[in-house]
Amino acid sequence: MSGKDAFRVEGVVIEVLSERTCRVRLPNGHELLGFGTLRNRRVTGSLTQGQTVTLQLTPFDLSSGRILAAKRMDGT
């Protein structure tokens, strides 16, 4: 997914499904599955509902995306 075609979007976690998987709502109302990698587990291990995350999507599959970063609940 780390090719020229991949793009980044921000969304809000609406449901935490497991330690590294959550449902995310984008600003346009689209909901998708966000997943974290083992390499990035420090970010995805502490996801909570309402948290803002940055996702990497590919134009070939807009139903899921890789979680790259998460803003803490205090805004930093």
C-alpha positions in Angstrom: 0.0 0.0 0.0 3.0 2.3 0.2 3.0 3.2 -3.5 2.5 6.4 -5.4 -1.3 6.0 -5.4 -1.8 5.8 -1.6 -3.2 8.8 0.1 -3.8 9.9 3.7 -7.0 10.9 5.4 -8.1 11.7 9.0 -11.0 10.2 10.7 -12.6 9.6 14.1 -12.7 6.2 15.8 -16.3 5.2 16.3 -15.8 1.7 17.6 -12.8 -0.3 18.8 -13.1 -3.9 17.6 -9.9 -5.4 18.8 -6.4 -4.3 19.9 -5.4 -3.3 16.4 -8.7 -2.9 14.6 -11.3 -0.2 14.7 -14.2 1.3 12.7 -13.4 4.8 11.6 -15.7 7.6 10.3 -14.3 10.0 7.8 -15.4 13.7 7.6 -17.5 12.9 4.5 -19.5 10.3 6.5 -17.9 7.2 4.9 -17.1 4.5 7.5 -14.2 2.0 7.0 -12.1 -0.5 8.9 -8.8 0.9 10.3 -6.1 -1.6 11.2 -2.7 -1.3 12.7 0.4 -3.2 12.0 2.6 -5.0 14.5 5.4 -2.5 13.9 3.0 0.3 14.8 1.4 -1.3 17.9 2.3 1.6 20.3 -0.1 3.8 18.4 -2.9 1.2 17.9 -2.7 -0.4 21.3 -4.3 2.5 23.1 -7.1 3.5 20.6 -10.3 4.8 22.2 -13.7 5.8 20.8 -13.7 9.5 19.7 -9.9 9.6 19.0 -8.7 11.2 15.7 -6.5 8.9 13.6 -4.6 9.3 10.3 -5.2 6.5 7.8 -3.4 5.5 4.7 -5.8 4.4 1.9 -5.3 3.0 -1.5 -7.7 3.9 -4.3 -8.2 0.2 -5.1 -9.9 -0.6 -1.8 -11.6 2.2 0.1 -13.2 -0.1 2.7 -10.1 -0.4 4.9 -6.9 1.6 5.7 -3.7 1.4 7.7 -3.6 3.5 10.8 -0.4 5.6 10.7 -0.9 7.9 13.7 -3.4 8.7 16.4 -3.8 12.0 18.2 -4.1 11.8 21.9 -7.4 12.7 23.5 -5.9 15.9 25.0 -5.3 17.2 21.5 -1.5 16.6 21.2 
